[in-house]
Amino acid sequence: MIGLQDMLLQTSGETIYLLPAWPREWDVDFKLHAPGQTVVQGQVRGGKLIGLSVTPESRSGDVVNMWETEGGADAAG
């Protein structure tokens, strides 16, 4: 279970890295707790992240979708 959570979300300092090791072929619904009393919730369907919600909203700027960064999972697939 911890391994799957790490595939969905990792943190470093205040930054929350989303989908750092999640395969695009795998659909998932997730609700995970991150540092700073933060909850990150969303869905992956058909290789796309949909319905992303970050609580509190003020932490949204700390979330990095690794599928949208150069060198992230998107670059491999």
mmCIF file of the N, C-alpha and C atoms, coordinates in Angstrom:
data_MODEL
# 
_entry.id   MODEL 
# 
loop_
_atom_site.group_PDB 
_atom_site.id 
_atom_site.type_symbol 
_atom_site.label_atom_id 
_atom_site.label_alt_id 
_atom_site.label_comp_id 
_atom_site.label_asym_id 
_atom_site.label_entity_id 
_atom_site.label_seq_id 
_atom_site.pdbx_PDB_ins_code 
_atom_site.Cartn_x 
_atom_site.Cartn_y 
_atom_site.Cartn_z 
_atom_site.occupancy 
_atom_site.B_iso_or_equiv 
_atom_site.pdbx_formal_charge 
_atom_site.auth_seq_id 
_atom_site.auth_comp_id 
_atom_site.auth_asym_id 
_atom_site.auth_atom_id 
_atom_site.pdbx_PDB_model_num 
ATOM 1   N N  . MET A 1 1  ? 0.825   -1.187 0.000   1.00 0.00 ? 1  MET A N  1 
ATOM 2   C CA . MET A 1 1  ? 0.000   0.000  0.000   1.00 0.00 ? 1  MET A CA 1 
ATOM 3   C C  . MET A 1 1  ? 0.875   1.258  0.000   1.00 0.00 ? 1  MET A C  1 
ATOM 4   N N  . ILE A 1 2  ? 1.912   1.267  0.812   1.00 0.00 ? 2  ILE A N  1 
ATOM 5   C CA . ILE A 1 2  ? 2.796   2.430  0.873   1.00 0.00 ? 2  ILE A CA 1 
ATOM 6   C C  . ILE A 1 2  ? 3.461   2.669  -0.482  1.00 0.00 ? 2  ILE A C  1 
ATOM 7   N N  . GLY A 1 3  ? 3.850   1.575  -1.147  1.00 0.00 ? 3  GLY A N  1 
ATOM 8   C CA . GLY A 1 3  ? 4.468   1.701  -2.462  1.00 0.00 ? 3  GLY A CA 1 
ATOM 9   C C  . GLY A 1 3  ? 3.544   2.374  -3.467  1.00 0.00 ? 3  GLY A C  1 
ATOM 10  N N  . LEU A 1 4  ? 2.276   2.009  -3.455  1.00 0.00 ? 4  LEU A N  1 
ATOM 11  C CA . LEU A 1 4  ? 1.306   2.632  -4.369  1.00 0.00 ? 4  LEU A CA 1 
ATOM 12  C C  . LEU A 1 4  ? 1.129   4.113  -4.045  1.00 0.00 ? 4  LEU A C  1 
ATOM 13  N N  . GLN A 1 5  ? 1.082   4.431  -2.766  1.00 0.00 ? 5  GLN A N  1 
ATOM 14  C CA . GLN A 1 5  ? 0.954   5.835  -2.369  1.00 0.00 ? 5  GLN A CA 1 
ATOM 15  C C  . GLN A 1 5  ? 2.157   6.641  -2.835  1.00 0.00 ? 5  GLN A C  1 
ATOM 16  N N  . ASP A 1 6  ? 3.351   6.060  -2.712  1.00 0.00 ? 6  ASP A N  1 
ATOM 17  C CA . ASP A 1 6  ? 4.560   6.753  -3.166  1.00 0.00 ? 6  ASP A CA 1 
ATOM 18  C C  . ASP A 1 6  ? 4.581   6.941  -4.679  1.00 0.00 ? 6  ASP A C  1 
ATOM 19  N N  . MET A 1 7  ? 3.941   6.036  -5.398  1.00 0.00 ? 7  MET A N  1 
ATOM 20  C CA . MET A 1 7  ? 3.846   6.191  -6.853  1.00 0.00 ? 7  MET A CA 1 
ATOM 21  C C  . MET A 1 7  ? 2.922   7.346  -7.219  1.00 0.00 ? 7  MET A C  1 
ATOM 22  N N  . LEU A 1 8  ? 1.944   7.623  -6.350  1.00 0.00 ? 8  LEU A N  1 
ATOM 23  C CA . LEU A 1 8  ? 0.979   8.694  -6.598  1.00 0.00 ? 8  LEU A CA 1 
ATOM 24  C C  . LEU A 1 8  ? 1.453   10.053 -6.099  1.00 0.00 ? 8  LEU A C  1 
ATOM 25  N N  . LEU A 1 9  ? 2.124   10.080 -4.955  1.00 0.00 ? 9  LEU A N  1 
ATOM 26  C CA . LEU A 1 9  ? 2.449   11.357 -4.318  1.00 0.00 ? 9  LEU A CA 1 
ATOM 27  C C  . LEU A 1 9  ? 3.741   11.240 -3.528  1.00 0.00 ? 9  LEU A C  1 
ATOM 28  N N  . GLN A 1 10 ? 4.616   12.211 -3.727  1.00 0.00 ? 10 GLN A N  1 
ATOM 29  C CA . GLN A 1 10 ? 5.840   12.321 -2.937  1.00 0.00 ? 10 GLN A CA 1 
ATOM 30  C C  . GLN A 1 10 ? 6.016   13.784 -2.558  1.00 0.00 ? 10 GLN A C  1 
ATOM 31  N N  . THR A 1 11 ? 6.728   14.030 -1.474  1.00 0.00 ? 11 THR A N  1 
ATOM 32  C CA . THR A 1 11 ? 6.937   15.401 -1.028  1.00 0.00 ? 11 THR A CA 1 
ATOM 33  C C  . THR A 1 11 ? 8.417   15.669 -0.786  1.00 0.00 ? 11 THR A C  1 
ATOM 34  N N  . SER A 1 12 ? 8.768   16.928 -0.912  1.00 0.00 ? 12 SER A N  1 
ATOM 35  C CA . SER A 1 12 ? 10.101  17.403 -0.574  1.00 0.00 ? 12 SER A CA 1 
ATOM 36  C C  . SER A 1 12 ? 9.934   18.831 -0.085  1.00 0.00 ? 12 SER A C  1 
ATOM 37  N N  . GLY A 1 13 ? 10.179  19.043 1.196   1.00 0.00 ? 13 GLY A N  1 
ATOM 38  C CA . GLY A 1 13 ? 9.920   20.365 1.766   1.00 0.00 ? 13 GLY A CA 1 
ATOM 39  C C  . GLY A 1 13 ? 8.436   20.672 1.647   1.00 0.00 ? 13 GLY A C  1 
ATOM 40  N N  . GLU A 1 14 ? 8.118   21.828 1.100   1.00 0.00 ? 14 GLU A N  1 
ATOM 41  C CA . GLU A 1 14 ? 6.723   22.232 0.922   1.00 0.00 ? 14 GLU A CA 1 
ATOM 42  C C  . GLU A 1 14 ? 6.130   21.729 -0.392  1.00 0.00 ? 14 GLU A C  1 
ATOM 43  N N  . THR A 1 15 ? 6.967   21.199 -1.289  1.00 0.00 ? 15 THR A N  1 
ATOM 44  C CA . THR A 1 15 ? 6.516   20.795 -2.611  1.00 0.00 ? 15 THR A CA 1 
ATOM 45  C C  . THR A 1 15 ? 5.893   19.401 -2.571  1.00 0.00 ? 15 THR A C  1 
ATOM 46  N N  . ILE A 1 16 ? 4.746   19.263 -3.255  1.00 0.00 ? 16 ILE A N  1 
ATOM 47  C CA . ILE A 1 16 ? 4.033   18.000 -3.366  1.00 0.00 ? 16 ILE A CA 1 
ATOM 48  C C  . ILE A 1 16 ? 4.133   17.555 -4.826  1.00 0.00 ? 16 ILE A C  1 
ATOM 49  N N  . TYR A 1 17 ? 4.778   16.428 -5.050  1.00 0.00 ? 17 TYR A N  1 
ATOM 50  C CA . TYR A 1 17 ? 4.938   15.903 -6.409  1.00 0.00 ? 17 TYR A CA 1 
ATOM 51  C C  . TYR A 1 17 ? 3.846   14.870 -6.657  1.00 0.00 ? 17 TYR A C  1 
ATOM 52  N N  . LEU A 1 18 ? 3.026   15.123 -7.650  1.00 0.00 ? 18 LEU A N  1 
ATOM 53  C CA . LEU A 1 18 ? 1.902   14.269 -7.960  1.00 0.00 ? 18 LEU A CA 1 
ATOM 54  C C  . LEU A 1 18 ? 2.213   13.387 -9.164  1.00 0.00 ? 18 LEU A C  1 
ATOM 55  N N  . LEU A 1 19 ? 1.928   12.119 -9.056  1.00 0.00 ? 19 LEU A N  1 
ATOM 56  C CA . LEU A 1 19 ? 2.112   11.117 -10.114 1.00 0.00 ? 19 LEU A CA 1 
ATOM 57  C C  . LEU A 1 19 ? 3.570   10.944 -10.545 1.00 0.00 ? 19 LEU A C  1 
ATOM 58  N N  . PRO A 1 20 ? 4.514   10.928 -9.602  1.00 0.00 ? 20 PRO A N  1 
ATOM 59  C CA . PRO A 1 20 ? 5.919   10.822 -10.001 1.00 0.00 ? 20 PRO A CA 1 
ATOM 60  C C  . PRO A 1 20 ? 6.283   9.470  -10.613 1.00 0.00 ? 20 PRO A C  1 
ATOM 61  N N  . ALA A 1 21 ? 5.523   8.420  -10.292 1.00 0.00 ? 21 ALA A N  1 
ATOM 62  C CA . ALA A 1 21 ? 5.875   7.093  -10.804 1.00 0.00 ? 21 ALA A CA 1 
ATOM 63  C C  . ALA A 1 21 ? 4.626   6.291  -11.183 1.00 0.00 ? 21 ALA A C  1 
ATOM 64  N N  . TRP A 1 22 ? 3.526   6.990  -11.429 1.00 0.00 ? 22 TRP A N  1 
ATOM 65  C CA . TRP A 1 22 ? 2.270   6.296  -11.738 1.00 0.00 ? 22 TRP A CA 1 
ATOM 66  C C  . TRP A 1 22 ? 2.183   6.002  -13.234 1.00 0.00 ? 22 TRP A C  1 
ATOM 67  N N  . PRO A 1 23 ? 1.962   4.731  -13.618 1.00 0.00 ? 23 PRO A N  1 
ATOM 68  C CA . PRO A 1 23 ? 1.823   4.398  -15.045 1.00 0.00 ? 23 PRO A CA 1 
ATOM 69  C C  . PRO A 1 23 ? 0.546   5.001  -15.631 1.00 0.00 ? 23 PRO A C  1 
ATOM 70  N N  . ARG A 1 24 ? 0.637   5.597  -16.793 1.00 0.00 ? 24 ARG A N  1 
ATOM 71  C CA . ARG A 1 24 ? -0.526  6.215  -17.435 1.00 0.00 ? 24 ARG A CA 1 
ATOM 72  C C  . ARG A 1 24 ? -1.631  5.213  -17.749 1.00 0.00 ? 24 ARG A C  1 
ATOM 73  N N  . GLU A 1 25 ? -1.278  3.935  -17.869 1.00 0.00 ? 25 GLU A N  1 
ATOM 74  C CA . GLU A 1 25 ? -2.279  2.921  -18.216 1.00 0.00 ? 25 GLU A CA 1 
ATOM 75  C C  . GLU A 1 25 ? -3.177  2.546  -17.036 1.00 0.00 ? 25 GLU A C  1 
ATOM 76  N N  . TRP A 1 26 ? -2.811  2.944  -15.838 1.00 0.00 ? 26 TRP A N  1 
ATOM 77  C CA . TRP A 1 26 ? -3.554  2.553  -14.642 1.00 0.00 ? 26 TRP A CA 1 
ATOM 78  C C  . TRP A 1 26 ? -4.512  3.655  -14.225 1.00 0.00 ? 26 TRP A C  1 
ATOM 79  N N  . ASP A 1 27 ? -5.810  3.364  -14.218 1.00 0.00 ? 27 ASP A N  1 
ATOM 80  C CA . ASP A 1 27 ? -6.804  4.294  -13.695 1.00 0.00 ? 27 ASP A CA 1 
ATOM 81  C C  . ASP A 1 27 ? -6.828  4.179  -12.171 1.00 0.00 ? 27 ASP A C  1 
ATOM 82  N N  . VAL A 1 28 ? -7.126  5.297  -11.511 1.00 0.00 ? 28 VAL A N  1 
ATOM 83  C CA . VAL A 1 28 ? -7.145  5.279  -10.046 1.00 0.00 ? 28 VAL A CA 1 
ATOM 84  C C  . VAL A 1 28 ? -7.973  6.458  -9.530  1.00 0.00 ? 28 VAL A C  1 
ATOM 85  N N  . ASP A 1 29 ? -8.622  6.245  -8.403  1.00 0.00 ? 29 ASP A N  1 
ATOM 86  C CA . ASP A 1 29 ? -9.213  7.304  -7.592  1.00 0.00 ? 29 ASP A CA 1 
ATOM 87  C C  . ASP A 1 29 ? -8.351  7.378  -6.346  1.00 0.00 ? 29 ASP A C  1 
ATOM 88  N N  . PHE A 1 30 ? -7.966  8.589  -5.936  1.00 0.00 ? 30 PHE A N  1 
ATOM 89  C CA . PHE A 1 30 ? -7.115  8.695  -4.755  1.00 0.00 ? 30 PHE A CA 1 
ATOM 90  C C  . PHE A 1 30 ? -7.495  9.879  -3.892  1.00 0.00 ? 30 PHE A C  1 
ATOM 91  N N  . LYS A 1 31 ? -7.226  9.708  -2.604  1.00 0.00 ? 31 LYS A N  1 
ATOM 92  C CA . LYS A 1 31 ? -7.359  10.767 -1.606  1.00 0.00 ? 31 LYS A CA 1 
ATOM 93  C C  . LYS A 1 31 ? -6.240  10.524 -0.619  1.00 0.00 ? 31 LYS A C  1 
ATOM 94  N N  . LEU A 1 32 ? -5.220  11.368 -0.681  1.00 0.00 ? 32 LEU A N  1 
ATOM 95  C CA . LEU A 1 32 ? -4.014  11.168 0.122   1.00 0.00 ? 32 LEU A CA 1 
ATOM 96  C C  . LEU A 1 32 ? -3.723  12.391 0.982   1.00 0.00 ? 32 LEU A C  1 
ATOM 97  N N  . HIS A 1 33 ? -3.172  12.138 2.142   1.00 0.00 ? 33 HIS A N  1 
ATOM 98  C CA . HIS A 1 33 ? -2.784  13.201 3.061   1.00 0.00 ? 33 HIS A CA 1 
ATOM 99  C C  . HIS A 1 33 ? -1.312  13.529 2.851   1.00 0.00 ? 33 HIS A C  1 
ATOM 100 N N  . ALA A 1 34 ? -1.011  14.815 2.817   1.00 0.00 ? 34 ALA A N  1 
ATOM 101 C CA . ALA A 1 34 ? 0.353   15.307 2.659   1.00 0.00 ? 34 ALA A CA 1 
ATOM 102 C C  . ALA A 1 34 ? 0.688   16.186 3.861   1.00 0.00 ? 34 ALA A C  1 
ATOM 103 N N  . PRO A 1 35 ? 1.957   16.517 4.046   1.00 0.00 ? 35 PRO A N  1 
ATOM 104 C CA . PRO A 1 35 ? 2.340   17.392 5.156   1.00 0.00 ? 35 PRO A CA 1 
ATOM 105 C C  . PRO A 1 35 ? 1.601   18.735 5.098   1.00 0.00 ? 35 PRO A C  1 
ATOM 106 N N  . GLY A 1 36 ? 1.522   19.379 6.245   1.00 0.00 ? 36 GLY A N  1 
ATOM 107 C CA . GLY A 1 36 ? 0.876   20.686 6.315   1.00 0.00 ? 36 GLY A CA 1 
ATOM 108 C C  . GLY A 1 36 ? -0.641  20.580 6.318   1.00 0.00 ? 36 GLY A C  1 
ATOM 109 N N  . GLN A 1 37 ? -1.177  19.486 6.881   1.00 0.00 ? 37 GLN A N  1 
ATOM 110 C CA . GLN A 1 37 ? -2.618  19.253 6.938   1.00 0.00 ? 37 GLN A CA 1 
ATOM 111 C C  . GLN A 1 37 ? -3.262  19.421 5.570   1.00 0.00 ? 37 GLN A C  1 
ATOM 112 N N  . THR A 1 38 ? -2.617  18.843 4.564   1.00 0.00 ? 38 THR A N  1 
ATOM 113 C CA . THR A 1 38 ? -3.051  18.952 3.175   1.00 0.00 ? 38 THR A CA 1 
ATOM 114 C C  . THR A 1 38 ? -3.630  17.619 2.711   1.00 0.00 ? 38 THR A C  1 
ATOM 115 N N  . VAL A 1 39 ? -4.738  17.702 1.984   1.00 0.00 ? 39 VAL A N  1 
ATOM 116 C CA . VAL A 1 39 ? -5.356  16.529 1.379   1.00 0.00 ? 39 VAL A CA 1 
ATOM 117 C C  . VAL A 1 39 ? -5.390  16.752 -0.130  1.00 0.00 ? 39 VAL A C  1 
ATOM 118 N N  . VAL A 1 40 ? -4.879  15.760 -0.871  1.00 0.00 ? 40 VAL A N  1 
ATOM 119 C CA . VAL A 1 40 ? -4.863  15.820 -2.335  1.00 0.00 ? 40 VAL A CA 1 
ATOM 120 C C  . VAL A 1 40 ? -5.757  14.694 -2.834  1.00 0.00 ? 40 VAL A C  1 
ATOM 121 N N  . GLN A 1 41 ? -6.745  15.068 -3.648  1.00 0.00 ? 41 GLN A N  1 
ATOM 122 C CA . GLN A 1 41 ? -7.723  14.098 -4.123  1.00 0.00 ? 41 GLN A CA 1 
ATOM 123 C C  . GLN A 1 41 ? -7.895  14.254 -5.624  1.00 0.00 ? 41 GLN A C  1 
ATOM 124 N N  . GLY A 1 42 ? -8.061  13.129 -6.326  1.00 0.00 ? 42 GLY A N  1 
ATOM 125 C CA . GLY A 1 42 ? -8.278  13.205 -7.760  1.00 0.00 ? 42 GLY A CA 1 
ATOM 126 C C  . GLY A 1 42 ? -8.500  11.844 -8.371  1.00 0.00 ? 42 GLY A C  1 
ATOM 127 N N  . GLN A 1 43 ? -8.502  11.840 -9.695  1.00 0.00 ? 43 GLN A N  1 
ATOM 128 C CA . GLN A 1 43 ? -8.714  10.615 -10.457 1.00 0.00 ? 43 GLN A CA 1 
ATOM 129 C C  . GLN A 1 43 ? -7.790  10.616 -11.662 1.00 0.00 ? 43 GLN A C  1 
ATOM 130 N N  . VAL A 1 44 ? -7.367  9.423  -12.055 1.00 0.00 ? 44 VAL A N  1 
ATOM 131 C CA . VAL A 1 44 ? -6.669  9.239  -13.320 1.00 0.00 ? 44 VAL A CA 1 
ATOM 132 C C  . VAL A 1 44 ? -7.544  8.323  -14.164 1.00 0.00 ? 44 VAL A C  1 
ATOM 133 N N  . ARG A 1 45 ? -7.887  8.785  -15.354 1.00 0.00 ? 45 ARG A N  1 
ATOM 134 C CA . ARG A 1 45 ? -8.703  8.019  -16.295 1.00 0.00 ? 45 ARG A CA 1 
ATOM 135 C C  . ARG A 1 45 ? -8.099  8.145  -17.684 1.00 0.00 ? 45 ARG A C  1 
ATOM 136 N N  . GLY A 1 46 ? -7.828  7.034  -18.316 1.00 0.00 ? 46 GLY A N  1 
ATOM 137 C CA . GLY A 1 46 ? -7.331  7.049  -19.675 1.00 0.00 ? 46 GLY A CA 1 
ATOM 138 C C  . GLY A 1 46 ? -6.051  7.845  -19.849 1.00 0.00 ? 46 GLY A C  1 
ATOM 139 N N  . GLY A 1 47 ? -5.182  7.805  -18.853 1.00 0.00 ? 47 GLY A N  1 
ATOM 140 C CA . GLY A 1 47 ? -3.907  8.508  -18.935 1.00 0.00 ? 47 GLY A CA 1 
ATOM 141 C C  . GLY A 1 47 ? -3.983  9.994  -18.670 1.00 0.00 ? 47 GLY A C  1 
ATOM 142 N N  . LYS A 1 48 ? -5.118  10.465 -18.117 1.00 0.00 ? 48 LYS A N  1 
ATOM 143 C CA . LYS A 1 48 ? -5.274  11.898 -17.820 1.00 0.00 ? 48 LYS A CA 1 
ATOM 144 C C  . LYS A 1 48 ? -5.686  12.087 -16.368 1.00 0.00 ? 48 LYS A C  1 
ATOM 145 N N  . LEU A 1 49 ? -5.103  13.112 -15.745 1.00 0.00 ? 49 LEU A N  1 
ATOM 146 C CA . LEU A 1 49 ? -5.468  13.484 -14.393 1.00 0.00 ? 49 LEU A CA 1 
ATOM 147 C C  . LEU A 1 49 ? -6.718  14.350 -14.471 1.00 0.00 ? 49 LEU A C  1 
ATOM 148 N N  . ILE A 1 50 ? -7.779  13.940 -13.781 1.00 0.00 ? 50 ILE A N  1 
ATOM 149 C CA . ILE A 1 50 ? -9.024  14.710 -13.774 1.00 0.00 ? 50 ILE A CA 1 
ATOM 150 C C  . ILE A 1 50 ? -9.488  14.915 -12.339 1.00 0.00 ? 50 ILE A C  1 
ATOM 151 N N  . GLY A 1 51 ? -10.269 15.929 -12.132 1.00 0.00 ? 51 GLY A N  1 
ATOM 152 C CA . GLY A 1 51 ? -10.883 16.157 -10.842 1.00 0.00 ? 51 GLY A CA 1 
ATOM 153 C C  . GLY A 1 51 ? -9.916  16.380 -9.699  1.00 0.00 ? 51 GLY A C  1 
ATOM 154 N N  . LEU A 1 52 ? -8.818  17.089 -9.920  1.00 0.00 ? 52 LEU A N  1 
ATOM 155 C CA . LEU A 1 52 ? -7.849  17.325 -8.852  1.00 0.00 ? 52 LEU A CA 1 
ATOM 156 C C  . LEU A 1 52 ? -8.385  18.356 -7.866  1.00 0.00 ? 52 LEU A C  1 
ATOM 157 N N  . SER A 1 53 ? -8.285  18.022 -6.590  1.00 0.00 ? 53 SER A N  1 
ATOM 158 C CA . SER A 1 53 ? -8.713  18.911 -5.515  1.00 0.00 ? 53 SER A CA 1 
ATOM 159 C C  . SER A 1 53 ? -7.624  18.930 -4.451  1.00 0.00 ? 53 SER A C  1 
ATOM 160 N N  . VAL A 1 54 ? -7.241  20.117 -4.021  1.00 0.00 ? 54 VAL A N  1 
ATOM 161 C CA . VAL A 1 54 ? -6.240  20.272 -2.963  1.00 0.00 ? 54 VAL A CA 1 
ATOM 162 C C  . VAL A 1 54 ? -6.861  21.077 -1.829  1.00 0.00 ? 54 VAL A C  1 
ATOM 163 N N  . THR A 1 55 ? -6.809  20.528 -0.623  1.00 0.00 ? 55 THR A N  1 
ATOM 164 C CA . THR A 1 55 ? -7.354  21.186 0.557   1.00 0.00 ? 55 THR A CA 1 
ATOM 165 C C  . THR A 1 55 ? -6.257  21.312 1.599   1.00 0.00 ? 55 THR A C  1 
ATOM 166 N N  . PRO A 1 56 ? -5.990  22.486 2.125   1.00 0.00 ? 56 PRO A N  1 
ATOM 167 C CA . PRO A 1 56 ? -6.610  23.763 1.800   1.00 0.00 ? 56 PRO A CA 1 
ATOM 168 C C  . PRO A 1 56 ? -6.162  24.260 0.418   1.00 0.00 ? 56 PRO A C  1 
ATOM 169 N N  . GLU A 1 57 ? -7.002  25.031 -0.216  1.00 0.00 ? 57 GLU A N  1 
ATOM 170 C CA . GLU A 1 57 ? -6.734  25.524 -1.565  1.00 0.00 ? 57 GLU A CA 1 
ATOM 171 C C  . GLU A 1 57 ? -5.444  26.324 -1.648  1.00 0.00 ? 57 GLU A C  1 
ATOM 172 N N  . SER A 1 58 ? -5.045  26.925 -0.531  1.00 0.00 ? 58 SER A N  1 
ATOM 173 C CA . SER A 1 58 ? -3.809  27.727 -0.508  1.00 0.00 ? 58 SER A CA 1 
ATOM 174 C C  . SER A 1 58 ? -2.569  26.881 -0.818  1.00 0.00 ? 58 SER A C  1 
ATOM 175 N N  . ARG A 1 59 ? -2.671  25.558 -0.694  1.00 0.00 ? 59 ARG A N  1 
ATOM 176 C CA . ARG A 1 59 ? -1.536  24.670 -0.987  1.00 0.00 ? 59 ARG A CA 1 
ATOM 177 C C  . ARG A 1 59 ? -1.491  24.239 -2.448  1.00 0.00 ? 59 ARG A C  1 
ATOM 178 N N  . SER A 1 60 ? -2.474  24.627 -3.243  1.00 0.00 ? 60 SER A N  1 
ATOM 179 C CA . SER A 1 60 ? -2.519  24.232 -4.657  1.00 0.00 ? 60 SER A CA 1 
ATOM 180 C C  . SER A 1 60 ? -1.255  24.630 -5.404  1.00 0.00 ? 60 SER A C  1 
ATOM 181 N N  . GLY A 1 61 ? -0.679  25.760 -5.066  1.00 0.00 ? 61 GLY A N  1 
ATOM 182 C CA . GLY A 1 61 ? 0.533   26.225 -5.729  1.00 0.00 ? 61 GLY A CA 1 
ATOM 183 C C  . GLY A 1 61 ? 1.761   25.391 -5.420  1.00 0.00 ? 61 GLY A C  1 
ATOM 184 N N  . ASP A 1 62 ? 1.683   24.559 -4.382  1.00 0.00 ? 62 ASP A N  1 
ATOM 185 C CA . ASP A 1 62 ? 2.801   23.697 -4.009  1.00 0.00 ? 62 ASP A CA 1 
ATOM 186 C C  . ASP A 1 62 ? 2.767   22.349 -4.721  1.00 0.00 ? 62 ASP A C  1 
ATOM 187 N N  . VAL A 1 63 ? 1.687   22.084 -5.482  1.00 0.00 ? 63 VAL A N  1 
ATOM 188 C CA . VAL A 1 63 ? 1.528   20.799 -6.154  1.00 0.00 ? 63 VAL A CA 1 
ATOM 189 C C  . VAL A 1 63 ? 2.143   20.861 -7.548  1.00 0.00 ? 63 VAL A C  1 
ATOM 190 N N  . VAL A 1 64 ? 3.002   19.891 -7.849  1.00 0.00 ? 64 VAL A N  1 
ATOM 191 C CA . VAL A 1 64 ? 3.634   19.776 -9.163  1.00 0.00 ? 64 VAL A CA 1 
ATOM 192 C C  . VAL A 1 64 ? 3.155   18.479 -9.793  1.00 0.00 ? 64 VAL A C  1 
ATOM 193 N N  . ASN A 1 65 ? 2.428   18.576 -10.904 1.00 0.00 ? 65 ASN A N  1 
ATOM 194 C CA . ASN A 1 65 ? 1.988   17.397 -11.635 1.00 0.00 ? 65 ASN A CA 1 
ATOM 195 C C  . ASN A 1 65 ? 3.161   16.930 -12.492 1.00 0.00 ? 65 ASN A C  1 
ATOM 196 N N  . MET A 1 66 ? 3.749   15.811 -12.124 1.00 0.00 ? 66 MET A N  1 
ATOM 197 C CA . MET A 1 66 ? 4.950   15.328 -12.808 1.00 0.00 ? 66 MET A CA 1 
ATOM 198 C C  . MET A 1 66 ? 4.669   14.921 -14.254 1.00 0.00 ? 66 MET A C  1 
ATOM 199 N N  . TRP A 1 67 ? 3.434   14.651 -14.592 1.00 0.00 ? 67 TRP A N  1 
ATOM 200 C CA . TRP A 1 67 ? 3.097   14.338 -15.977 1.00 0.00 ? 67 TRP A CA 1 
ATOM 201 C C  . TRP A 1 67 ? 3.180   15.569 -16.858 1.00 0.00 ? 67 TRP A C  1 
ATOM 202 N N  . GLU A 1 68 ? 3.222   16.746 -16.273 1.00 0.00 ? 68 GLU A N  1 
ATOM 203 C CA . GLU A 1 68 ? 3.290   17.987 -17.041 1.00 0.00 ? 68 GLU A CA 1 
ATOM 204 C C  . GLU A 1 68 ? 4.683   18.603 -17.062 1.00 0.00 ? 68 GLU A C  1 
ATOM 205 N N  . THR A 1 69 ? 5.658   17.938 -16.431 1.00 0.00 ? 69 THR A N  1 
ATOM 206 C CA . THR A 1 69 ? 7.012   18.491 -16.388 1.00 0.00 ? 69 THR A CA 1 
ATOM 207 C C  . THR A 1 69 ? 7.922   17.751 -17.329 1.00 0.00 ? 69 THR A C  1 
ATOM 208 N N  . GLU A 1 70 ? 8.879   18.435 -17.882 1.00 0.00 ? 70 GLU A N  1 
ATOM 209 C CA . GLU A 1 70 ? 9.874   17.800 -18.751 1.00 0.00 ? 70 GLU A CA 1 
ATOM 210 C C  . GLU A 1 70 ? 10.674  16.802 -17.927 1.00 0.00 ? 70 GLU A C  1 
ATOM 211 N N  . GLY A 1 71 ? 10.811  15.602 -18.453 1.00 0.00 ? 71 GLY A N  1 
ATOM 212 C CA . GLY A 1 71 ? 11.556  14.571 -17.745 1.00 0.00 ? 71 GLY A CA 1 
ATOM 213 C C  . GLY A 1 71 ? 10.701  13.756 -16.797 1.00 0.00 ? 71 GLY A C  1 
ATOM 214 N N  . GLY A 1 72 ? 9.408   14.135 -16.638 1.00 0.00 ? 72 GLY A N  1 
ATOM 215 C CA . GLY A 1 72 ? 8.510   13.376 -15.771 1.00 0.00 ? 72 GLY A CA 1 
ATOM 216 C C  . GLY A 1 72 ? 8.002   12.131 -16.480 1.00 0.00 ? 72 GLY A C  1 
ATOM 217 N N  . ALA A 1 73 ? 7.009   11.494 -15.906 1.00 0.00 ? 73 ALA A N  1 
ATOM 218 C CA . ALA A 1 73 ? 6.455   10.272 -16.477 1.00 0.00 ? 73 ALA A CA 1 
ATOM 219 C C  . ALA A 1 73 ? 5.917   10.506 -17.875 1.00 0.00 ? 73 ALA A C  1 
ATOM 220 N N  . ASP A 1 74 ? 5.477   11.732 -18.156 1.00 0.00 ? 74 ASP A N  1 
ATOM 221 C CA . ASP A 1 74 ? 4.938   12.063 -19.482 1.00 0.00 ? 74 ASP A CA 1 
ATOM 222 C C  . ASP A 1 74 ? 6.001   11.913 -20.573 1.00 0.00 ? 74 ASP A C  1 
ATOM 223 N N  . ALA A 1 75 ? 7.227   12.251 -20.245 1.00 0.00 ? 75 ALA A N  1 
ATOM 224 C CA . ALA A 1 75 ? 8.300   12.193 -21.234 1.00 0.00 ? 75 ALA A CA 1 
ATOM 225 C C  . ALA A 1 75 ? 8.599   10.745 -21.639 1.00 0.00 ? 75 ALA A C  1 
ATOM 226 N N  . ALA A 1 76 ? 8.363   9.827  -20.708 1.00 0.00 ? 76 ALA A N  1 
ATOM 227 C CA . ALA A 1 76 ? 8.642   8.428  -21.007 1.00 0.00 ? 76 ALA A CA 1 
ATOM 228 C C  . ALA A 1 76 ? 7.519   7.767  -21.796 1.00 0.00 ? 76 ALA A C  1 
ATOM 229 N N  . GLY A 1 77 ? 6.328   8.327  -21.712 1.00 0.00 ? 77 GLY A N  1 
ATOM 230 C CA . GLY A 1 77 ? 5.220   7.642  -22.347 1.00 0.00 ? 77 GLY A CA 1 
ATOM 231 C C  . GLY A 1 77 ? 4.493   8.528  -23.253 1.00 0.00 ? 77 GLY A C  1 
# 
